[in-house]
Amino acid sequence: MANLVVRNVDEEIVKALKVRAGRHGTSAEAEHRKILAEALVKPKKRSFVQVLASMPNVGDDADFERVEDTNSPDVLG
């Protein structure tokens, strides 16, 4: 495995990293590795069913019923 040194990191970011690591019961270094992996490693592909299940419920079909506009001119002639 390679080593990575990050210099000139804002103190607030370092504190936030340590707090996050503490919440997860890990070291700041382990948390840093986890954040980098989540941000940079290609996510696992989800199935079509998983994608559909993750979509929010935006209403019933009746909510999107098409209403004909009888006042508009006939575009097609």
C-alpha positions, 0 to 999 in steps of 0.5 A, a space after each residue: 500500500 502507498 502512503 499519502 501525506 496531506 499538508 496545509 489542511 485547515 484546522 477546522 477540517 482536521 477537527 471535523 475529521 477527528 470528531 467524525 472518526 470518534 463517532 464511528 469509533 475509528 482513528 482519524 487516519 482510518 476515517 480519512 481512508 474511508 472518506 477517500 474510498 467513498 469519494 473516489 472508488 467507483 460505487 457498486 452498481 445498483 439493480 433496476 429494482 434498487 433504483 426504482 425503490 430509491 425513487 421518491 413517491 411524488 403522487 398518484 397517477 391522477 395527480 399527473 392527469 393530462 388536461 386538454 387546453 381547448 382555448 389554444 389554437 390548433 398548431 397543426 392546422 
